Amino acid sequence: MVLKLLYDEFKIKVIATGSSELKQKGKEFDSQAGRFVEHYCLPLSIEEIRLNSKVLTYNQPVFERAILEKIQIFGSYPEVYVGDTLSVENKIELLENIVDTYVLKDVIDIYQLKDGKLAKDILTKIALQLGSEVSVREIASSLGSNGTTVANYIEIFIKNYILIPLPSFKTNVRKAVSENRKLYFYDLGIRNALVKDFRETNLRPDKGGLFENFIISELEKRKRLINAKVNMYFYREYGGKKVDIVLEDYKKQYKALEVKLNKGQVKNVFPLPNVSQAINSGNYFTQIVDAF
């Protein structure tokens, strides 16, 4: 209400920082509708990193390979990413601290959640199934909880920019199937802290899921940072054919993206007119920056 009065009566420009959840029970709150522009303080994007790095043109491929590896292991929270003097142990300790304070403690306090262990267990379960469709019922059953509680916790993590939901694309084409969403992490350092694995990607059995999460998170960050009017989905058919990422703009134009760790051919299986492309470790930078 104070911010509203400052703007309405005195036309003062205010930069207000805070949690993504500013509305708290028992306090007078105004939505500030029509009075504000929202900016997102997300983990660093690859474009932000490039714009703040001195990279010579001929060194661009080396730069791209380096940040790909670095972000897949330690993520891109600013304090972690720019901490070049930090040892691996220090970075891991810092990420674990972020998980325990911001991801768990702060979120649990804001929403008055009753079970911190359950919250962490839910995130860990999701972290272990990158690239797979997430069944709330299965997670609830494995943790001895109920589906409603698990679903509520997941929505809170989505609302607080910890998880990215990727829904399935629905058409009237009968062969399309999927009721579940996929869930990815905004920051892979947080994800790796949950599963306690910070090995190099070439030693990881989950490297395919890591790369897919990396692409999804970078697309989501870019979409928000440039305010692109685009929806993201995945697509799967009964016969097993699938598209990793479907981009839909407000004119119902579609781009079907296949995420491939290494180079490979793209099979156009999406049922609507579209542009089909592959994103791999060699072209990811250009594909992400030019996606919207």
N, C-alpha and C positions, 0 to 999 in steps of 0.2 A: 504493500500500500504506500509506503514511503517513496519507493521508486516511481510509482504511478503519479504521485503528487508532484515530485520534482520535475517530471517530464511534462505533465499537463499544465502546471502553473508557472514554471520557470524555464521550460524548454532546455533543461540541462541534459547534456549527453552523459550517460552513465555506462561504465563498463562493469558489469556484474559477473563475478566468477563464482563457481560453486559446483556442487554435486549436480548430476543430471536429475536428481529428484529433490527439488527445492520445496515442494509442497509437503508440509508436515501436519499431522493431526493436531487440532486444538489451537492452531494459529491462523489469524486472518490472512487470507491469501488472495491475490489477484493475478490473473493469467497474463496480464500485460498485452492482451491481444491487440494487434495492429500497431504496437508501439516499439517492437524490438526486432532485431535481426539476430539469429542464433548462429554462433560459431562453435565448431567442435574441436576439442583438444584431445585428439586421438593419438595413438602411437604414431611416430614419424612414418610418413609415406615414402616410397622410393623416389618420387619426384621431389619432395622436400629435401631429401638427403642429397640428391644430385645438385639441386639448385644451391645448396650450401657447401658443396665440395668443389675443389679445384681439380676438374677432370679434363685432361687433354683429349681431343677427339680420338687420337689413335689408341688411347688407354681406356676408352669406353667399354670394350668387351671385358677387359680385366676387372674394371670397376664393377660391372654388372654381376660378374661371377662372384666377386668378393662379398657384395652386399646380400646376394641371394643366400649364400652359405651362412653369413653372419646373422641375418634376420631369422632364418629357419631354426637356428640353434638358440639364440639369445633374445630374439624379438627386437622391437624397436621403441620401447619406452625410452624417452630421451636420456634419462639418467644412466640407463644401462648401455644404450647404444654409443653415446659419446664418451663413455668412460674408458678410453683407450689405455689409461694407466692402470685400470683395474685388472686384477688377476682373474682367471677363470673362476676360482673359488669365491672371490669377492662378488662377481657378477651373479653367480648362483645364489649366494647368500642374499644379495639385493633383491633378486626375483622372488625368492621364498618369502622375504619380508613383505613385498608388495602383495603377494597372495594372502598372507596372514593378516595384513592390516587393511589395505583398500578392498581387495576382492572379497574377503570374508568379514573381517571385523566391522568395517564401515558400513557395508551393505546390510549386514545382519542387524547392526544398531539402528540404521535408518528405518528399516522395515519391521523391526522388533521380531525378527525370526527367532524361533525357539530352539533350533537345533543346528549349531554351527558345524558339527561333525557330518550331519546329513548333507548340508550345503556343499561341503568339500567333497564328500563321497559322490554326489551327483555330478559335480564338475569333473571329477576324476574318471567316472564312467564314460562321460561324453568325450573326454580327452583320449580315451583308449579306442574310440571308434570313429576316428576322423574319416570322412568320405562316405560313411555308411548312414543309412536312414536311422533316425533315433526313435525308438519306441518308448514312450513314457511308461507304458504298462510294464515292459520288461525291466526298466531301471527300477521302478517302484518295487517290483517283485523281488529283484535281486538284493535290494537294500532293506526289505522288510517294512516298506512304507506304503502309503496309498498314492494312487495316481494323481489325485487333486493336489496334494502337497508337493509332489515332485514337479508337476506342471507349473504350479505357482512359483516355485523356486527358479525354474528355468526362465520364466517370463521376467522375473526380477533381474536375472543376470543378463538377459537381452536388453532390458530397459536401461541398464547401467553400463552398456558398451563393453561387456566381457564376452558375450556370445553373439554370433551372427546367425540368424535363422535363414535357411535357404529352403523355401517351400517348393513343392512339386508344381509343375505347370499343368493346369487343368484345361482340357479342350473337350469338345464334344466327340472327339475321336475315341471310339470305344476301346481301342487297344492300349491307350494310355492308362497307366495304373500307378498309384501311390497315394497313400493318405498321410504318411509320416513326413516330417521335415528332416533335413540335414542340419547339423549345428557345427559351426566353426568358431575359432577363437580370433578375436581382434589381434591378439598378440601371442606369437608362438613361444616366447620366453615363458609366459604364464602357463601355457599348456605343457611345456617340457618340465617346468617346476612341479606340476601336479603329478606327472608320470615318472619324475625323477630320472630323466634321461637327457644328457647334454652331449652325447657323442656326435662326432662328425656325421654328416648325412650319408656318406658312402658306407658307413657301418650300421646304419639303422634299417631294421625290417619295415619300419613305418615311413620310409622316405617318400613313397608315393602319396600318402595321406598328408605328410608335411608340406609337400609342394602344392598339392591341391588347396590346402588351407591357406598357404601363402598367397596364391592367386586370388582366392575369394576375398581374403582380408584386404589386399591391395586394391581390388576393384571396389570394395565397399568404402574404403577410406577415400579413394578418388571421387567416387560418386557423391559422397557427403561434402568433401572439400570444395568441389566445383558446383555443387547443388544440381547435379544432373538429374533430369526427370526420367529415370530409368528404373524398372523393376528387374530383379534377378530371381531366377528359378533354376531347378534342375528338371530333367525330363526322363521318364523311364516307361518302357512298354512291357506288356506281359511276356513277350518273346525274349526279353533280355536286352533289347536295343536301348541305348541311353545316350543322353547328352549331358555333359557335366555342368555346363552353365548356359542358360538361355537369358539373353538380355532383351527386354521389351521396352521400347520407348512409348511415348504418349500418342504416337501416330500408329501404334501397333506394327511397327517394323521390328524384325527379329534378327538377332545375331546369335548363332549357335557356336559355342566354344568348347573344344575338346582339350582337356588338360592332359598333356603327355610329358612325362619327365624327360624323355628323349624324343627325337624326331620320329614322326610317324604319319601315316595317311589319315585323312579325315573322311569319315563316312557320313553323308548327309541323311540322317534318319528323322530329323524333326519334321513333323507333318505339315507345317505351314511354310510359305515362302520365306526364305532367310538367306543370310550370308553365313557360310560355315568357315570357321578358322580353327587352327590348332595353336595352343599356347604351350611352349616348351621352354626348357632352361636356356635355350639360345636366343629366343625372340621375345621373352616375357616382358621385358622393359617397354619396348615399343608397343606391344599389343595392349598393355595395361594403360599406358598414357594416351593411346589413340582409341581406346574402347568406346568412349562416349563423345 
